């Protein structure tokens, strides 16, 4: 059976208005009307974003006569066009001013466009072929994308896509950029940073090479890609990453990256974070874009698609993004131990981990994880953070039960061979099924406790086998992420996160079970004094640490009124974690890659 070819033409019309236009040409057909839809979410980011809200104007006309056709909007993202089977052209304008990895953004330097907010889908032509023409703007901008290239002329770039899901899975960058390329075992990698900068491209490329090689070796030949694009939007602030089938879109602060002239012997914490982000998104090329839950193999983009498996996909990837850096020597074993400890600290300070399982967190990502408020730490758990620790615990369990014959790497290879290569979706019980069938190891009790239940992953007994010991201490301030020892001693704990404002200290977060909540201090209260002394954060902590009474008077402003509450003076909870490397040889052996 032959299918029609749908032709899209995209043009950057006015960067000052943050707008682009799309013209969709539909050939002659035998249907009286067609249904056009815009996705409501983008794969990999589990939140309804209603991309159709950025469609400014939309109209249709008969292609041969240019006569207008009836267009009826039937819901927030769907239009019906009465065509009577005639060739039809649909024209629409899109507003693009979302500086993120999920949507579209245009400024004076570049246009970044995700297909989910640019290309309407025709429901009746599910199996159509797609051709995309991108008009060359008047500015001397260049184009970067991993869409299958067709040809180029003086005015346009042209691409093909076999399915709609392929059309929308290759973000498009048109503009000024710093670009360099490198090759790893026959796969070509492009590294792009928006604008013109003094970024040390050669250094970043050299650091990314071993990361790419590690992931490719882990999953083995043949590779699912022959070309890959790291596309980074640089900004003053911001952070994000979103995976695609042959590329990733990243958002990162420009001055947190190494620049030409920097000391190359030192990797800043922010640069390590960037390398980990690149590692994370590249790992998704196998583990999310090919290995994926059954319900996400061909999901509807019109509404939410629910799965309780995100702990497998984001959690396991969160384990591999950092451990890869240690395996290939980009960070030291101690630096990696500090990273794990910081993740553990996030969990220990999160009372929500005792209320919500990571399976539930995965299922509720649409409404809870992606729509967090100040209560999130008290009520939900991150399937990224706990999922990564679950992966670590599972690796230690597999090694212990098999006398070091198998580990998490072997499980990842099984996932790839049995599900990823064939694009066959995973069932909910895939981890326990594979472990039993191929390793004869029953991990169901472990998963029932830490995945489907709310028990903490118990690492204390197993960490010594890889040369580590885990310790806890009190946080020294709100910015303390754990991961290291501290000479500072904090005796007492407020149990709230504060932000300086003109009148005092605004309460931005209150933690369950600690002094502030027990005293009745609420979100958005402004603390002005302790025992009648006007305080800043440093003095507040000092007054708590030196208090001789069981409670102190805290004066605060709530909704324009002054009031005083009794704050119990309580010992600081030891919920900042750090790891000590007790046996470097054992730890390095565990880190070594087969």
C-alpha positions as CSV (number, residue, x, y, z in Angstrom):
1,X,0.0,0.0,0.0
2,X,1.3,3.5,-0.9
3,X,0.9,6.4,1.6
4,X,0.8,10.1,0.8
5,X,3.8,12.3,1.4
6,X,3.1,15.3,3.6
7,X,5.2,18.3,2.9
8,X,6.1,20.8,5.7
9,X,7.8,24.1,5.1
10,X,9.2,25.9,8.1
11,X,10.4,29.5,8.0
12,X,11.8,31.8,10.6
13,X,9.8,34.9,9.9
14,X,10.6,37.4,12.7
15,X,13.0,36.8,15.5
16,X,12.0,40.0,17.2
17,X,8.4,38.6,17.6
18,X,9.8,35.1,18.4
19,X,7.8,33.6,15.6
20,X,8.1,31.0,12.9
21,X,5.6,29.8,10.3
22,X,4.8,26.4,9.0
23,X,3.0,25.5,5.7
24,X,1.7,22.0,5.5
25,X,0.9,20.7,2.0
26,X,-1.6,17.7,1.8
27,X,-2.0,15.9,-1.5
28,X,-5.4,14.8,-3.0
29,X,-7.2,12.1,-1.0
30,X,-10.6,10.6,-0.6
31,X,-11.7,11.9,2.8
32,X,-14.2,14.7,3.3
33,X,-12.3,16.2,6.2
34,X,-9.0,15.8,8.1
35,X,-8.2,16.0,11.8
36,X,-5.1,18.0,12.7
37,X,-3.6,17.7,16.2
38,X,-0.6,19.2,18.1
39,X,1.0,17.1,20.8
40,X,0.3,18.1,24.4
41,X,3.6,16.6,25.7
42,X,7.1,15.7,24.5
43,X,8.5,12.2,25.0
44,X,11.0,12.1,27.9
45,X,9.3,15.0,29.8
46,X,6.3,13.8,31.6
47,X,4.1,16.8,31.9
48,X,1.3,18.2,29.8
49,X,2.6,21.4,28.2
50,X,-0.2,22.1,25.7
51,X,2.1,23.1,22.8
52,X,-1.0,24.2,20.8
53,X,-1.3,27.2,23.0
54,X,1.6,28.8,21.1
55,X,-0.2,28.5,17.7
56,X,-1.1,32.1,17.0
57,X,-3.0,31.8,13.7
58,X,-4.1,28.8,11.6
59,X,-6.0,28.7,8.3
60,X,-6.4,26.3,5.4
61,X,-7.1,26.7,1.7
62,X,-7.6,24.6,-1.4
63,X,-4.1,24.3,-3.0
64,X,-5.2,24.6,-6.6
65,X,-7.6,27.5,-6.3
66,X,-6.4,29.2,-3.0
67,X,-10.0,29.3,-1.9
68,X,-10.3,29.3,2.0
69,X,-11.5,26.1,3.7
70,X,-13.6,25.7,6.8
71,X,-11.4,25.1,9.9
72,X,-13.2,24.1,13.2
73,X,-11.3,23.9,16.4
74,X,-12.7,20.9,18.4
75,X,-10.6,21.0,21.5
76,X,-7.5,22.7,22.9
77,X,-5.1,21.0,20.4
78,X,-7.3,19.7,17.6
79,X,-8.6,21.2,14.4
80,X,-10.9,19.8,11.7
81,X,-10.4,20.9,8.1
82,X,-13.1,20.3,5.5
83,X,-11.2,19.4,2.4
84,X,-13.6,17.3,0.3
85,X,-10.6,15.3,-0.8
86,X,-8.9,18.2,-2.5
87,X,-5.2,19.1,-2.2
88,X,-4.9,21.4,0.8
89,X,-2.5,23.8,2.3
90,X,-2.6,24.6,6.0
91,X,-0.7,27.6,7.2
92,X,0.0,28.5,10.8
93,X,2.2,30.7,12.9
94,X,3.9,29.6,16.2
95,X,5.2,31.7,19.1
96,X,8.6,30.5,20.2
97,X,9.8,32.1,23.4
98,X,10.5,29.2,25.8
99,X,14.2,29.0,26.6
100,X,14.1,25.3,27.6
101,X,15.0,22.0,26.1
102,X,11.3,21.1,25.7
103,X,9.8,23.6,23.3
104,X,11.0,26.4,21.0
105,X,13.0,29.6,21.3
106,X,14.1,32.3,18.9
107,X,16.3,35.3,19.5
108,X,18.8,37.4,17.6
109,X,21.4,34.5,17.5
110,X,19.5,31.4,16.8
111,X,16.2,29.5,16.6
112,X,15.8,26.2,18.5
113,X,12.7,24.1,17.6
114,X,11.4,20.8,18.9
115,X,9.1,19.1,16.4
116,X,6.4,18.5,19.0
117,X,5.6,22.2,19.1
118,X,6.1,22.8,15.4
119,X,4.5,20.0,13.3
120,X,0.8,19.2,13.2
121,X,-0.1,15.6,12.9
122,X,-2.9,14.4,10.6
123,X,-4.7,11.6,12.4
124,X,-6.1,10.0,9.2
125,X,-2.6,9.7,7.6
126,X,-0.9,7.8,10.4
127,X,1.4,6.0,8.0
128,X,2.3,9.0,5.8
129,X,5.8,9.8,4.6
130,X,7.1,13.2,5.6
131,X,9.3,15.8,3.9
132,X,10.5,18.9,5.6
133,X,11.8,22.0,3.9
134,X,13.4,24.6,6.1
135,X,13.8,28.1,4.5
136,X,17.2,29.7,4.9
137,X,16.9,32.9,6.8
138,X,18.3,36.2,5.6
139,X,20.8,36.1,8.4
140,X,24.0,34.0,7.8
141,X,22.8,31.3,10.1
142,X,23.7,27.6,9.8
143,X,21.5,24.6,10.4
144,X,22.2,21.6,12.7
145,X,19.9,18.6,13.2
146,X,20.1,14.9,12.9
147,X,17.0,14.6,10.7
148,X,17.7,12.5,7.6
149,X,19.1,14.9,5.0
150,X,17.8,15.0,1.5
151,X,19.3,17.9,-0.4
152,X,20.0,21.7,-0.2
153,X,19.7,24.6,-2.6
154,X,20.3,28.3,-2.4
155,X,17.1,28.9,-0.5
156,X,16.2,25.8,1.5
157,X,17.4,22.7,3.4
158,X,15.3,19.6,2.8
159,X,14.9,16.5,5.0
160,X,12.9,13.2,5.0
161,X,11.2,11.3,7.8
162,X,9.6,7.9,7.6
163,X,7.1,8.4,10.4
164,X,5.6,11.4,12.4
165,X,7.4,10.1,15.5
166,X,10.7,10.4,13.6
167,X,9.9,13.9,12.3
168,X,9.4,15.2,15.9
169,X,12.3,13.4,17.4
170,X,15.1,15.5,15.9
171,X,15.3,19.0,17.4
172,X,16.4,21.7,15.0
173,X,19.0,24.4,15.6
174,X,19.4,27.3,13.1
175,X,21.7,30.1,14.0
176,X,25.2,31.1,15.1
177,X,27.0,28.5,17.1
178,X,30.4,27.1,18.0
179,X,30.7,23.5,16.7
180,X,33.3,20.9,16.7
181,X,33.3,17.2,15.7
182,X,35.0,14.0,16.9
183,X,34.8,10.3,16.0
184,X,34.5,7.4,18.4
185,X,34.8,3.9,16.9
186,X,33.1,4.9,13.6
187,X,30.3,7.0,15.1
188,X,30.5,10.8,14.4
189,X,29.7,13.2,17.2
190,X,29.0,16.9,16.9
191,X,29.3,19.2,19.8
192,X,27.3,22.5,19.5
193,X,27.1,25.5,21.8
194,X,24.7,28.3,20.9
195,X,26.2,31.8,20.1
196,X,29.8,32.8,19.9
197,X,31.8,32.0,23.1
198,X,35.2,31.3,24.4
199,X,34.3,27.8,25.3
200,X,37.2,25.3,25.3
201,X,35.6,23.0,22.6
202,X,38.7,20.8,22.3
203,X,38.9,20.1,26.0
204,X,35.2,19.2,26.2
205,X,35.4,17.0,23.1
206,X,38.4,15.1,24.6
207,X,36.5,14.6,27.9
208,X,33.4,13.4,26.1
209,X,35.2,10.8,24.0
210,X,35.8,8.2,26.7
211,X,32.2,8.7,28.0
212,X,30.9,7.9,24.5
213,X,33.2,5.0,24.1
214,X,32.1,3.5,27.5
215,X,28.4,3.6,26.6
216,X,29.0,2.1,23.2
217,X,31.1,-0.7,24.6
218,X,28.6,-1.5,27.3
219,X,25.7,-2.2,24.8
220,X,27.9,-3.6,22.1
221,X,27.8,-3.7,18.3
222,X,26.1,-2.8,16.1
223,X,25.4,0.8,17.3
224,X,21.9,2.2,16.9
225,X,23.4,5.5,15.6
226,X,26.1,6.5,13.2
227,X,25.9,10.2,14.0
228,X,25.1,12.0,17.3
229,X,24.6,15.7,18.2
230,X,25.2,17.3,21.6
231,X,23.2,20.5,21.2
232,X,23.7,23.0,24.1
233,X,21.8,26.2,24.6
234,X,23.9,28.5,26.7
235,X,22.3,31.0,29.0
236,X,23.1,33.1,32.1
237,X,21.3,30.6,34.2
238,X,19.3,27.4,33.6
239,X,19.8,23.7,33.5
240,X,18.2,20.8,31.6
241,X,18.5,18.0,29.2
242,X,16.2,16.0,26.9
243,X,17.1,12.9,25.0
244,X,16.3,12.2,21.3
245,X,17.0,9.2,19.1
246,X,20.3,10.7,17.7
247,X,20.8,13.8,19.7
248,X,20.2,15.6,22.9
249,X,19.2,19.2,23.7
250,X,20.9,20.7,26.8
251,X,20.5,24.0,28.6
252,X,23.5,25.1,30.7
253,X,25.0,28.3,32.2
254,X,27.7,29.5,29.8
255,X,30.3,30.6,32.4
256,X,30.0,27.2,34.2
257,X,31.9,25.6,31.3
258,X,35.7,25.6,30.8
259,X,36.9,28.5,28.7
260,X,40.1,28.8,26.6
261,X,42.8,29.9,29.0
262,X,41.4,28.1,32.1
263,X,43.6,25.7,34.1
264,X,43.1,22.4,32.4
265,X,44.3,20.4,35.4
266,X,41.2,21.2,37.4
267,X,37.6,20.2,36.7
268,X,35.2,22.5,38.5
269,X,32.1,21.0,40.1
270,X,29.9,22.6,37.5
271,X,31.9,21.2,34.7
272,X,31.7,17.7,36.2
273,X,27.9,18.3,36.4
274,X,27.9,19.1,32.6
275,X,29.9,16.0,31.7
276,X,27.5,13.9,33.8
277,X,24.5,15.6,32.1
278,X,26.0,14.7,28.7
279,X,26.6,11.1,29.9
280,X,23.1,10.9,31.2
281,X,21.4,12.0,27.9
282,X,23.7,9.9,25.7
283,X,22.9,6.8,27.8
284,X,19.3,7.4,27.0
285,X,20.1,6.7,23.3
286,X,19.9,3.0,24.4
287,X,18.0,3.2,27.7
288,X,14.8,5.2,27.0
289,X,14.9,5.8,23.2
290,X,15.2,2.0,22.4
291,X,14.7,0.2,25.7
292,X,11.5,1.6,27.0
293,X,8.2,0.6,28.8
294,X,5.6,-1.1,26.7
295,X,3.2,1.8,27.1
296,X,5.8,4.2,25.8
297,X,6.7,2.3,22.6
298,X,3.9,4.2,20.6
299,X,2.3,6.5,23.1
300,X,-0.5,8.9,22.4
301,X,0.9,12.5,22.6
302,X,-2.6,13.8,23.1
303,X,-2.8,13.0,26.8
304,X,-0.8,11.4,29.7
305,X,0.7,8.0,29.3
306,X,1.2,6.3,32.7
307,X,4.0,3.9,33.7
308,X,5.5,2.9,37.1
309,X,8.9,2.1,35.4
310,X,10.5,5.5,35.3
311,X,12.7,4.4,38.3
312,X,14.3,1.9,35.9
313,X,14.9,4.4,33.1
314,X,15.8,7.6,34.9
315,X,17.1,5.9,38.0
316,X,19.4,3.4,36.3
317,X,20.6,6.2,34.0
318,X,21.3,8.4,37.0
319,X,23.6,5.6,38.3
320,X,25.5,5.3,35.0
321,X,25.9,9.0,34.3
322,X,28.2,9.5,37.2
323,X,29.8,6.1,37.6
324,X,30.9,6.3,33.9
325,X,33.0,9.5,34.8
326,X,34.8,7.5,37.5
327,X,35.3,4.4,35.3
328,X,37.0,6.4,32.5
329,X,39.1,8.5,34.9
330,X,37.5,11.9,34.5
331,X,36.9,12.1,38.2
332,X,38.7,10.3,41.1
333,X,37.2,7.4,43.1
334,X,36.7,9.8,46.1
335,X,34.9,12.4,43.9
336,X,32.5,9.7,42.8
337,X,32.0,8.5,46.4
338,X,31.2,12.1,47.3
339,X,28.6,12.3,44.4
340,X,26.8,9.1,45.7
341,X,26.8,10.6,49.2
342,X,25.2,13.8,48.0
343,X,22.4,11.7,46.4
344,X,22.0,9.8,49.7
345,X,21.8,13.2,51.5
346,X,19.0,14.3,49.3
347,X,17.1,11.2,50.2
348,X,17.7,11.3,53.9
349,X,16.5,14.9,54.0
350,X,13.3,13.9,52.1
351,X,10.6,12.7,54.4
352,X,8.5,12.0,51.3
353,X,10.6,8.9,50.6
354,X,8.8,7.2,53.5
355,X,5.4,8.0,52.1
356,X,5.7,7.4,48.3
357,X,7.3,4.5,46.6
358,X,9.4,5.1,43.4
359,X,6.9,3.0,41.5
360,X,4.2,5.5,42.6
361,X,6.5,8.4,41.9
362,X,6.9,7.1,38.3
363,X,3.2,6.8,37.8
364,X,2.5,10.2,39.3
365,X,5.3,12.0,37.5
366,X,2.7,14.0,35.5
367,X,1.1,15.6,38.5
368,X,3.6,15.4,41.4
369,X,7.2,15.1,40.3
370,X,6.9,17.6,37.4
371,X,4.7,20.0,39.4
372,X,6.6,20.2,42.6
373,X,5.9,22.9,45.2
374,X,7.4,23.7,48.6
375,X,5.7,20.6,50.1
376,X,7.5,18.1,47.7
377,X,10.3,17.2,50.1
378,X,7.7,16.2,52.7
379,X,5.5,14.2,50.4
380,X,7.1,12.7,47.3
381,X,10.3,10.9,46.4
382,X,12.5,11.3,43.3
383,X,12.6,8.3,41.0
384,X,15.9,9.8,39.7
385,X,17.7,10.0,43.1
386,X,16.2,6.9,44.8
387,X,16.2,5.0,41.4
388,X,20.0,5.6,41.2
389,X,20.6,4.3,44.7
390,X,18.3,1.3,43.9
391,X,20.5,0.6,40.9
392,X,23.6,0.7,43.1
393,X,22.0,-1.6,45.6
394,X,20.9,-4.0,42.9
395,X,24.5,-4.1,41.5
396,X,25.8,-5.0,45.0
397,X,23.1,-7.6,45.4
398,X,23.8,-9.3,42.1
399,X,27.5,-9.4,42.8
400,X,27.0,-10.8,46.3
401,X,24.5,-13.5,45.2
402,X,26.7,-14.5,42.2
403,X,30.1,-14.4,43.9
404,X,30.9,-11.5,41.5
405,X,30.0,-13.4,38.4
406,X,27.3,-10.9,37.3
407,X,26.5,-7.3,37.9
408,X,24.3,-4.5,36.8
409,X,26.2,-4.2,33.5
410,X,25.2,-7.7,32.6
411,X,21.6,-6.8,33.3
412,X,21.8,-3.7,31.1
413,X,23.1,-5.9,28.2
414,X,20.2,-8.3,28.7
415,X,17.7,-5.4,28.5
416,X,19.3,-4.2,25.3
417,X,19.5,-7.6,23.7
418,X,16.0,-8.7,24.6
419,X,14.1,-5.4,24.3
420,X,16.2,-2.5,22.9
421,X,17.4,-4.0,19.6
422,X,13.9,-5.2,18.7
423,X,12.2,-2.0,20.1
424,X,10.1,-4.3,22.2
425,X,8.6,-2.6,25.3
426,X,9.4,-3.8,28.8
427,X,6.8,-5.2,31.2
428,X,6.6,-4.0,34.8
429,X,8.3,-7.1,36.1
430,X,11.2,-7.0,33.6
431,X,14.0,-6.7,36.2
432,X,13.0,-9.6,38.4
433,X,12.2,-11.7,35.4
434,X,15.6,-11.2,33.7
435,X,17.5,-11.7,36.9
436,X,15.8,-15.0,37.6
437,X,15.8,-16.3,34.1
438,X,19.4,-15.5,33.3
439,X,21.2,-15.2,36.6
440,X,19.0,-17.6,38.7
441,X,18.9,-14.7,41.3
442,X,15.6,-13.8,42.9
443,X,15.6,-10.0,43.5
444,X,11.8,-9.7,44.0
445,X,12.1,-9.3,47.8
446,X,14.6,-6.4,47.3
447,X,12.4,-4.7,44.7
448,X,9.2,-5.2,46.8
449,X,10.9,-3.3,49.7
450,X,12.6,-0.5,47.9
451,X,10.6,0.0,44.7
452,X,7.1,-1.0,45.5
453,X,7.5,-0.2,49.2
454,X,9.0,2.8,50.9
455,X,12.0,1.2,52.7
456,X,15.4,2.8,52.3
457,X,18.0,1.0,50.3
458,X,20.3,-0.5,53.0
459,X,23.9,0.0,51.9
460,X,25.7,-0.2,55.2
461,X,26.3,-4.0,55.1
462,X,27.3,-4.2,51.4
463,X,29.5,-1.1,50.9
464,X,32.5,-2.6,52.7
465,X,32.7,-5.3,50.0
466,X,33.6,-2.5,47.6
467,X,35.9,-0.6,50.0
468,X,33.5,2.1,51.2
469,X,31.9,3.0,54.5
470,X,29.0,5.4,55.0
471,X,28.7,8.1,57.7
472,X,26.2,10.8,58.6
473,X,26.5,14.2,60.3
474,X,24.3,17.3,60.8
475,X,24.0,19.9,58.0
476,X,26.0,23.0,58.6
477,X,23.6,25.3,56.6
478,X,20.8,25.2,54.0
479,X,23.3,24.9,51.2
480,X,25.0,21.8,52.6
481,X,24.6,19.0,50.1
482,X,26.6,16.4,52.1
483,X,29.3,14.4,50.4
484,X,32.2,15.6,52.5
485,X,33.2,15.7,56.1
486,X,32.9,19.1,57.9
487,X,34.9,20.7,60.7
488,X,32.0,23.0,61.5
489,X,29.6,21.8,64.2
490,X,25.9,22.7,64.1
491,X,24.2,21.8,67.4
492,X,20.6,22.8,66.8
493,X,18.3,22.7,63.8
494,X,15.5,25.1,62.7
495,X,14.1,22.7,60.1
496,X,13.2,25.3,57.5
497,X,14.9,26.8,54.5
498,X,15.1,30.6,54.6
499,X,15.7,33.4,52.1
500,X,16.8,36.9,53.1
501,X,14.2,39.6,52.3
502,X,14.0,43.3,53.1
503,X,12.1,42.7,56.4
504,X,13.8,39.5,57.6
505,X,14.1,35.9,56.6
506,X,11.3,34.5,54.4
507,X,10.4,30.8,55.0
508,X,10.5,29.0,51.6
509,X,10.4,25.4,52.9
510,X,9.3,23.7,56.1
511,X,10.5,20.2,56.8
512,X,8.2,17.6,58.5
513,X,9.1,16.4,61.9
514,X,11.5,19.2,62.7
515,X,11.4,22.2,65.0
516,X,9.9,24.8,62.7
517,X,6.9,22.7,61.7
518,X,6.4,21.7,65.3
519,X,6.4,25.4,66.3
520,X,3.7,26.2,63.7
521,X,6.0,28.2,61.4
522,X,4.4,28.2,58.0
523,X,5.5,28.7,54.4
524,X,5.9,32.4,53.5
525,X,6.2,33.5,57.1
526,X,9.0,36.1,57.6
527,X,11.2,35.6,60.7
528,X,12.4,38.9,62.1
529,X,13.6,38.1,65.6
530,X,14.6,35.4,68.1
531,X,14.2,36.3,71.8
532,X,13.6,39.9,70.7
533,X,16.9,40.1,68.8
534,X,16.6,41.0,65.1
535,X,18.4,38.2,63.2
536,X,20.0,37.3,60.0
537,X,20.7,33.6,59.1
538,X,24.1,33.6,60.8
539,X,22.8,35.1,64.1
540,X,19.7,32.9,64.1
541,X,21.8,29.8,64.0
542,X,24.1,31.1,66.7
543,X,21.2,31.9,69.0
544,X,19.8,28.4,68.5
545,X,23.2,26.8,69.1
546,X,23.8,28.7,72.3
547,X,20.2,28.6,73.7
548,X,20.1,27.4,77.3
549,X,16.3,27.1,77.4
550,X,14.1,24.4,75.9
551,X,12.4,26.8,73.5
552,X,13.0,30.3,72.1
553,X,10.6,33.0,71.1
554,X,10.5,33.6,67.3
555,X,8.8,36.8,66.1
556,X,7.5,36.6,62.6
557,X,5.3,38.4,60.1
558,X,2.4,36.4,58.7
559,X,0.0,38.0,56.3
560,X,0.9,41.4,57.5
561,X,0.5,40.6,61.2
562,X,3.2,40.2,63.9
563,X,3.1,37.2,66.0
564,X,5.4,35.2,68.3
565,X,5.7,31.4,68.4
566,X,7.6,29.1,70.7
567,X,10.3,27.2,68.8
568,X,11.6,24.1,70.5
569,X,15.4,23.9,70.6
570,X,16.2,20.5,69.3
571,X,19.4,18.6,68.4
572,X,20.3,18.8,64.8
573,X,19.4,15.7,62.8
574,X,22.3,13.8,61.2
575,X,21.0,13.6,57.7
576,X,24.1,14.8,55.7
577,X,25.9,11.7,54.3
578,X,29.5,11.2,53.4
579,X,31.5,8.1,52.3
580,X,35.0,7.2,53.3
581,X,37.1,5.1,50.9
582,X,38.5,2.4,53.3
583,X,40.0,0.2,50.7
584,X,41.0,2.0,47.5
585,X,42.0,-1.1,45.7
586,X,38.6,-2.8,46.3
587,X,36.8,0.4,45.2
588,X,38.8,0.7,42.0
589,X,38.2,-2.9,41.2
590,X,34.4,-2.3,41.6
591,X,34.7,0.7,39.4
592,X,36.6,-1.1,36.7
593,X,34.7,-1.8,33.5
594,X,34.6,-5.4,32.1
